[in-house]
Amino acid sequence: MTLSRAQMTEAARALSAPLYADLPGDVAVSFEFFPPKTEAMEKTLWESVETLTPLAPRFVSVTYGAGGSTRERTHSTVARIARETAIPAAAHLTCVNANRDDIDAIADAYWQAGVRHIVALRGDPPEKGGRFEPRADGYASAAELVAGLKRLHDFEISVSAYPEVHPEAGNLTTDLDAFKAKLDAGATRAITQFFFEPDTFFRFRDQVAAAGIAAEVVPGILPVSNFAQLQRMAVPCGTDVPGWMAHLFAGLDDKPAARQLVAASVAAELCRRLYAGGVRHFHFYTLNRAELAYAICHMLGVRPTVAAAVIRERAA
């Protein structure tokens, strides 16, 4: 990767000065949640939304379960965010187990609820280890879904990207072709799958640029508070979990407070190194818990702002 002079200056500063104390707060953030299953989980989710709202995120997104299994809960959560806050809300939508008419109807319902941003994904099959099988009357790919959504309404559309290559793509060229097809169909930006080495993202950013793709690519950041859970999550995504992470989290299974401190340090260091390489927007996979994401944002100089006060006033 070739760094610009500004990035080289920033990298030098990162090595010679306090890593976080003097950051100017020029970072944008967004957050991902999943729809709650119980009243207790819903309470936790809304406490998290309230905690993160003062940081004035660009948007918050709500996931969509495998095979459309959380369709109603996803819609309810996104609609409530759109209705009760001034934060731009984004709804995940997939192609799995639905025909085009059903998906179009869901998208129309989001538009009527004031939702203008969709995270369009092909989606995971409902059976673990299964393969995606497109329906004859459905959208066969994320690119087809993006095109269909843009025909319906002028949605802002985010899509996924895989810095370590989608497990089903076979090779980088095929994966980049699929990525480009989604952007050509009308997508606005890509949010990456989580990763743990900054060079993984920088290498992918260079590969995207070499392929002639100019769209914004936002790194997806997963603060890890449960290492065993992370290992299970990483396998189907094709995400490499470095050995040094296993060493850092070893012996902390029964020490949740210590795990939180380690998790925040690991994710903040990753973000700081990405920042030194020119990244200015981070998307956090919160797992519906705000503490880690808030702490990392704070270290990156993202603090409650006048804009956040306006959000709170509008939501009141």
N, C-alpha and C positions, 0 to 999 in steps of 0.2 A: 504494500500500500504506500502511495506517495502522499506525504502530508504537505499541506499548504504552509506558508510561513507563519500564518496566525496559529495554526494547529501545532506547529513545532514550538512556537513561543509558549502556548498554553501547556504543552506537554512538559516543557522545561520548568515552567512555574509549578506544575503539579508535583514535580520531583524536589523542588527546592523550597517550597513554602508550605504552610499548613494546608492540608488537602481540601478542607471544606470551609474554613472560617471566612475566607475572603471571596467566595463565589458570589457573583453579582445578582443571582436570582433570575437569570434570563432563560429559565427552563420552563417548558410547557409539559403538562402531565395529563394522563387520562387513566381511568380505572375500569377494571372488569369485575362484575359480580355474577353470581349465579342465583337463580330464583329459589327462595326458601321453601322447604318442605313442611315445616312446622311453625307454630306461633313463636316458639323460642328462637328459631332460626330467623324468622322475619324480624323479630325485635333486634337481634344482632345485626342483621343487614341494615336496618334503618339507623341504628346507632352508628354504623360505619359510614353510611351516606352523610349523616349529619357531621361526623368528624372530618370527612374529607371535603365537604362542600366549601369551607373557607379557603381552600387552596385554588379555587376557581378553575377546575379542570376543563380542558377543551371539550371533553365529553365523558360520559360513563356508559359502559355497555353491559348488557345482560345476556348470558349464554342461553343456549338452546340445547336441550338434552338429546342424546343419541336417538335417532329415529323419530325425532319430534316429541319425545316423551315428556317434555316440560312446556309444551306449547302454551297452554292456558296460563300457567304460572309465570312464564316469561312475559307474556303479553300484559298480565296484571301488574308485574313489577315495573316494566318499562313505562306503561301508561301512568302509573302512580308517580314515577320520577318526573315524567313530562308534565303531569298535572300539578304536583305539589312543590316542585323546585324549578329554578330557572336554569338548571344545568342541562345542556343538550344531551338527550338520551338516545342511545343507539341500541337497536334490537338485533340479536343474532337470528339468522334465518338460514335453513339448510334445505337441500334437495331430497333428503331421505324420506321414504315412506309417505310421499304426498304427490298428487298430480299437480299439473300446472294451475288448474282452476283453484285448488285449495290454497296453494302458495300465493297466488294472486289475491285471493280473498283476505289472507292474513296480512299481506302487504297493504292492501286497501284499508284494513282496520287500523293498522299502525298510522297510516297517513291521516285518517280521520281523528285519531287520538293525538295528533300534533307531533308525531315522531317523524323526523326528516332524515334520519341516518340509519342505515342498515349495515350490519356486518354480514356479508354474504359468503357462505361457506358451502362446500359440497356436503360435508357432514360425515359423521362416523356411522357405520352400520350398527343396528341395535344389538347384534350378537358380538360379543368379544371375540376377536380373531377372525371375524367374518370379513367379506369383501363387499364393497359398494356395488350394488346392482341397480343401474338406472331403470326406472319404469318407462314403459313405452309412452305413457301419457304424462311423464314428468320431465323436469329439467335434468339433463344428463351430466352436467358439470357446473362448477361454480361460475364459469364464464357464461354459460347459458342463463343461469340464474341472474347474474348481473344484468345481462341484456334484457331479460324479461322485466326486471324491476325498473330499469330505466325507461322501458316502454310505458309502464304504468304511471310513474310519477318521477319527478326530478329529484330522486333521493341522492343524498351524499352516501357513497358506498365505500366501505373499507373491506379489504379481503385479506386472506392469510398469505404468509410467505414462510419458507422453511430454510433458514441459514445452513442447515446440515442436510438438505435435500429431503423432500417428502418420501416416506418409506416406500410408497408405491410408484414413485416416479422412475426408478431405475438408474437415472443418471442426471447430472446437473443440467444438461442441455434440454432434456425433456421437461424438467421441473421449471426452468426459466421460460420455456415456450408456454407452459400452462399459466405461469404468472403473467406473462405479457398478454395472453389472450384475455385474462380477466380485466386488465387495465384497458385494452383496446375495446372491450365491451362497455366500458363506462365507469369503472371503479376509480376512486379518488386517490386512495393510498393503500399501502399494505402494512399490516401489523405482524411482526414475526412470531413464530413459535419461540418459547423460552429457550435460553441457552446460558452458558456459564463462563465462557471465555470471551473477552472483548475481541480478540482476533477472529473469532468465528463470525461475528457481525461485520467487522471491517472487511474480511475476505469476501463475504457475501455482497456487501455494498459495492465492492470493486467489480465483482462478477456481474451484478445488475447493471452497473454503468457501462461495462464493456459490451453488454448485450443491447445497448441503446435504450435502456429503460430509464426514464427521468422522474418517475413518480416518487413521492415521499415514501420512505421505508422506515417505519417506527419500530424500535426494538421492544419486544415484549419481555418484561422483567418479572420473574417469579421469586419473591422472597421466600426462602425455604425454612419453615419452622418444624417440619416433620420429614426427616431424611428418608425413612422407610417409604412413606407415601410418595415422595419425589421419585424414588427409584421405580416404583410401579407406574407412575405417570410418564416417565421418560421413555420407557420401552416402546409403546405403540407410536410415539412421536418421532422416534429415531434420534432422540437428543442424547448427546454424550454427557455423562456425569463424571467429571474429573476425579481421579483418585484422591487428590488433595482435599476434596469436599468430604469424602468419607472419613478421612483422618480428622478433619475439623469437628465433625459432628459425632465422632466416636465417643462413647461414654456419657452422652447427654440424654439418653432416652428417658430417664426419670428426673431430668432437671429442666423443666420447661422454661424457666426464666433465663437460664444460661443459654438454652437453644435460641431464644428470641434475640439475645445479644449477638450471638454468633451469626444468626441469619441476617440481622440488620447490617452487620459489618461486611459480610460477604456481598450482599446485594448492593450496598452503598459503594463499595470499592469497584464493583463492576460498572455501576453507573458513572462513577467519577472518571474511570478510564475511558468509557465511551464519550463522556463530556469532553475529555482532553482530545478526542479524535473528531470533535465537531458535532456530536449528537446534541440536539436541544429539545427533543420530545421523547418522553418515556411513557410506555403503557404498562401499568402494573396489574398483574393477575393477583387480586387481593385475597381470593378464597373467602370473601365476605368478612375479612378481619382488617380493620383499618390501621392498627398500631404500627406494623412494620412499614407499610407504605407511607404513612404520615411521617415517621421518623426519617426514612430515607429522603423523602421530599424536603424535609427540614434541613438535612445535611447538605442537600443540593442547592439551598438558598431559596426554596419555594416556601413562602410564608403567606399567611392571610393578608389579603390586599383590599384596596378600595373596590376592585372588581368583585371580590368575594362578598363585600358588604352589600353591594348592589344585588347580588344573587340572593342573599338572605332577605333583603328588603322585598324583593319581588315575590319570594316564596312565602312571605308572612301573610 
